[in-house]
Amino acid sequence: MAEKVAIVRAVVDATPVEQEFLANFHSALLPGHTVPGTKAVAQFKFAGGASATIMKTVPPGCKFKVLLVTGVKTDQAGAAGDIVTLYKGATKVTDDIDLNKADKSVVLGGTIDDSVNTFDGDNGDAIKVVTAGTKCNCEVYVELLRVK
């Protein structure tokens, strides 16, 4: 069976978080990805440099397991203390990922906590990506495996 990958997009600017991610998340993942074992890649874009958070609820009837978290530095080099982290509620799924890198650098999440790496829409779980620092421009890709 060919692997299906859905690209889901979220954008954060210096202005408020755009709402398109939620609509795309629901429409992209529910109709075409109803079989466990398919993958989705959620994209989060952080622009403007300052600390920010994107938190989106997983659709009911869906359950996803985190496979990989990748960050790509954009627009400028990072600064000391710039990080990005994936959370489930208040609990870290990944350790802090260092964004004090040159523009265009690719960084991988070095850890995934297997006790909190599933997001279940029936439980109201949300995927939360948080940046902290002053030059946090980046794109974060969360690769997910549908398990329900």
BELUR-V187318 format. One record per residue. RES is the residue in one small letter. SS is DSSP state (H for helix, E for strand, - for the rest). PHI is phi as a letter, one per 20 degrees, with the letter a starting at -180 (* if undefined). NEAR is the number of other ideal C-beta (glycine too) atoms within 12 Angstrom. Layout:
RES_SS_PHI_NEAR + RES_SS_PHI_NEAR
This chain:
m_-_*_8 + a_-_f_8 + e_-_f_15 + k_-_d_22 + v_E_c_22 + a_E_d_29 + i_E_e_25 + v_E_d_38 + r_E_c_27 + a_E_c_35 + v_E_c_25 + v_E_c_35 + d_-_d_18 + a_-_f_15 + t_-_e_12 + p_-_f_12 + v_-_f_24 + e_-_f_19 + q_-_e_17 + e_H_f_20 + f_H_g_30 + l_H_f_25 + a_H_f_17 + n_H_f_25 + f_H_g_36 + h_H_f_25 + s_H_f_17 + a_H_f_29 + l_H_e_39 + l_H_f_23 + p_-_f_15 + g_-_e_18 + h_-_c_32 + t_-_e_17 + v_-_d_19 + p_-_g_19 + g_-_o_20 + t_-_e_28 + k_E_d_30 + a_E_c_41 + v_E_c_34 + a_E_e_41 + q_E_d_35 + f_E_c_41 + k_E_d_32 + f_E_d_38 + a_-_c_25 + g_-_n_24 + g_-_n_26 + a_-_f_20 + s_-_g_26 + a_E_b_33 + t_E_c_26 + i_E_c_41 + m_E_c_27 + k_E_c_36 + t_E_e_25 + v_-_f_36 + p_-_f_33 + p_-_g_17 + g_-_n_20 + c_-_d_38 + k_E_c_26 + f_E_c_41 + k_E_d_31 + v_E_f_40 + l_E_d_28 + l_E_b_28 + v_E_c_38 + t_E_c_29 + g_E_d_40 + v_E_c_27 + k_E_f_32 + t_-_c_29 + d_-_m_22 + q_-_a_23 + a_-_f_22 + g_-_e_33 + a_-_c_23 + a_-_g_14 + g_-_n_17 + d_-_f_33 + i_E_b_32 + v_E_c_48 + t_E_b_40 + l_E_e_44 + y_E_c_33 + k_E_d_33 + g_-_m_19 + a_-_e_13 + t_E_d_18 + k_E_f_26 + v_-_e_37 + t_-_d_35 + d_-_f_19 + d_-_g_26 + i_E_d_39 + d_E_f_28 + l_-_d_40 + n_-_f_26 + k_-_c_28 + a_-_f_18 + d_-_g_18 + k_-_m_17 + s_-_f_24 + v_E_d_21 + v_E_c_30 + l_E_d_24 + g_-_f_32 + g_-_e_17 + t_-_c_20 + i_-_c_28 + d_-_f_21 + d_-_f_13 + s_-_e_12 + v_-_c_24 + n_-_e_31 + t_E_d_28 + f_E_c_39 + d_E_d_26 + g_H_f_26 + d_H_f_16 + n_H_e_20 + g_-_m_17 + d_-_f_30 + a_E_c_29 + i_E_e_47 + k_E_c_33 + v_E_d_42 + v_E_c_34 + t_E_d_40 + a_E_b_28 + g_-_p_31 + t_-_d_21 + k_-_c_30 + c_-_e_43 + n_-_g_35 + c_E_a_46 + e_E_d_35 + v_E_d_46 + y_E_d_34 + v_E_d_45 + e_E_e_30 + l_E_c_43 + l_E_d_28 + r_E_f_35 + v_-_d_24 + k_-_b_26
